[in-house]
Amino acid sequence: MIQRFQATDALKGIIDYIWIVEQDNLAPMNRQDIIMPLGHINIIFNYRSPYYLIERKKRILISNSSVIGQIKRAKHVQYGENLYQIGISLTPVGYIQSFEYPISRLTERICSVVDVSSGLDQLRTQLTNARDNESIITAINDYFIERIKLNPLDTQRADHMLSYVEQQCGNLNVSHMAAYFGFSISTLERTFKRYTGLTPKVYGDIVKFQKSIVDANWHTEIYEQYYDQSHFIKTCRKFAGKTVSELEKSADELTLRYLWQSKNKF
């Protein structure tokens, strides 16, 4: 149902991965899904049945060509009977190198691609006319290579800040980080938010959760990454939308089932 592809080497650090999901006659019990915060900006082209964001038991229609900005907690969505989507997961640096629309305006938002760039509608047309998956990946590669040529930026500082948080996420101290980069805390947070759409603390918490899930044993080591078991349970509920005991069972949600069956690798 889910296929995952790497972009060309020229887009390393820009596109984390490309994914395609397809399933006809999706059973009602499998139409619920969870979008997890992974520190990425996702572009999603939806074909066939419409799908919805579920908030406070209300269904909100999601545009068939949408951008999902940085999110701080799991979001629940619902698919229709027939599912076909093409998705592009951009790194924060990849996004700011590709588009001029401020990344900070996308935080906690799901919006139409036209809010970000009219060129994304043209990309959708190319993908619609693509003959096979290879043609889809080629079209995406070509589009983003051209985008970064048109919008050249020096992203060295952004890369440095992201690397710092990813390395220190297990014990991130924002005061120490501000001193390291020669900023006040307020300037650091404002600058980091301009690059990622999130504060260092929030981004670090997301990265820490990912690493804990990937690297640690569920029943022993994982709790050592957090203050206590209760703290981890709350974090798990926040980022994965489920309790630890629920995740240990076979998930009905398409994305969660794929992530856990792939040995927890995001």
Stockholm file with secondary structure:
# STOCKHOLM 1.0

chainA/1-266         MIQRFQATDALKGIIDYIWIVEQDNLAPMNRQDIIMPLGHINIIFNYRSPYYLIERKKRILISNSSVIGQIKRAKHVQYGENLYQIGISLTPVGYIQSFEYPISRLTERICSVVDVSSGLDQLRTQLTNARDNESIITAINDYFIERIKLNPLDTQRADHMLSYVEQQCGNLNVSHMAAYFGFSISTLERTFKRYTGLTPKVYGDIVKFQKSIVDANWHTEIYEQYYDQSHFIKTCRKFAGKTVSELEKSADELTLRYLWQSKNKF
#=GR chainA/1-266 SS CEEEECCCGGGTTTEEEEEEEEESSCCGGGCEEEECCCSCEEEEEEEESCCEEEETTEEEECCSEEEECCCSSCEEEECCSSEEEEEEEECHHHHHHHCCSCGGGGTTCEEEGGGTCTHHHHHHHHHHHCSSHHHHHHHHHHHHHHHHHHSCCCCHHHHHHHHHHHHHGGGCCHHHHHHHHTCCHHHHHHHHHHHHSSCHHHHHHHHHHHHHHHHSCTTTHHHHTSSSHHHHHHHHHHHHSSCHHHHHSCCCSHHHHHHHHTTTCC
#=GC SS_cons         CEEEECCCGGGTTTEEEEEEEEESSCCGGGCEEEECCCSCEEEEEEEESCCEEEETTEEEECCSEEEECCCSSCEEEECCSSEEEEEEEECHHHHHHHCCSCGGGGTTCEEEGGGTCTHHHHHHHHHHHCSSHHHHHHHHHHHHHHHHHHSCCCCHHHHHHHHHHHHHGGGCCHHHHHHHHTCCHHHHHHHHHHHHSSCHHHHHHHHHHHHHHHHSCTTTHHHHTSSSHHHHHHHHHHHHSSCHHHHHSCCCSHHHHHHHHTTTCC
//
